[in-house]
Amino acid sequence: MNEMNSSAGLVPLTRGIPPIETIPSAALADCARELLAKDAGRLFQYAALGGNKGDALLREQLGRQHSCDPEGIFVGNGSLQVLDLLCAELRPNGDFEVVVESPTYDRALGIFRRHGATLLGVPVQPDGMDIEQLEALLTRHRPTLIYTIADFQNPSGVTLSTAKRHRLLALAREHDMIVVEDLPYRALRYHGRSPPSLADLADGARVIGLCSLSKTLSPGLRIGYAMTDAATARSLAHRAENTYLCASPLCQGIAARALSQGLMDVSLAQTRQTLAARHDAAWRVAHRLLGDALMARPDGGYFMSALLPCAFSETQLITRASDRGVALTPGSHFFPPDRVPAQHFFLRIPFQSLGADRLALALEAVVDATGA
Ligand SMILES: Cc1ncc(COP(=O)(O)O)c(C=O)c1O
């Protein structure tokens, strides 16, 4: 069990924290030692200011990995902070309407809210956002941006199909909306082939990629980045300088060295192997216990999810689950307020940290707690 996630010994069906065995800590420590032996003076100083988008070697490595121009990459302290800066950058003076998947990542919802956004939720289907509902919504609203986690979505585990990616981008072009594609789980595919990214298919639509090393190398390094055009990246850099001066040179230096030495590829291969086994075992258990309530088989990432009929309020259910030994995240937190499912509990299942036996006990306890 991840102790950070456990409260009083409960089985945690809460946060999506990387299992410690998937973080290449010893190799990263070696990188840090080698780096400090030759460059400590620079790494313990502020980075140069004046539109600094982040460590040059790191941006070069990230550009190679994503086949994009390093000039368009801005590196911040984790991708959530980059999303926060992006909102400040893109928010219009008037109404700020944001299309989100419903459900979506709760912390992203919090950021949009803090920027005064009106949240326009579009339901998620087993193959991603319901494009018909998006189309209908666009007859009544003029959103600035669409936020999507197109691969192995947090919290549902769903991946947007290629056909829907094309339709989403066509709507973005037609309605002049910016697509923010949050990609932290895209590299964690355990089966099958990935659809092209939205940025790859953009064809004139404005797509800004958000990515992170939190799930592929180390969350403690706090490296997140935007992939956009050079002018926007520069503007984000100025905003960052006016807020916190610079992201940590030491952490960026370690990440740059790890990537240039190929550590990320090795680590990713091991992570995929470990989590593929966990995913498969979790799917068998979840399918047996939850059946049709499951949203989709994810084939990657950290999460599965289910919509469970529930006779109790969410607060009551969480207490009942806790009495039965399971800690739950309130499912309603993943939805815009007007989209919270009635008489159901939305269950996110972070399978990345749990063995099949404990997961089975936890899911049995949750089903029992729903009163079904
Ligand atoms: C969709 C999504 N975006 C962003 C993040 C946070 O990434 P970071 O650690 O880079 O801030 C997470 C982490 O759970 C996530 O699921």
The ligand as an ORCA input file, in Angstrom:
! r2SCAN-3c Opt
* xyz 0 1
  C      -4.766     14.415    -16.203
  C      -3.699     14.872    -15.268
  N      -3.092     16.041    -15.498
  C      -2.122     16.477    -14.682
  C      -1.717     15.750    -13.581
  C      -0.672     16.295    -12.662
  O       0.567     16.261    -13.244
  P       1.804     16.972    -12.560
  O       2.318     16.057    -11.499
  O       2.776     17.159    -13.689
  O       1.343     18.300    -12.017
  C      -2.315     14.527    -13.310
  C      -1.903     13.744    -12.133
  O      -2.580     12.920    -11.600
  C      -3.331     14.084    -14.172
  O      -3.977     12.926    -13.958
*
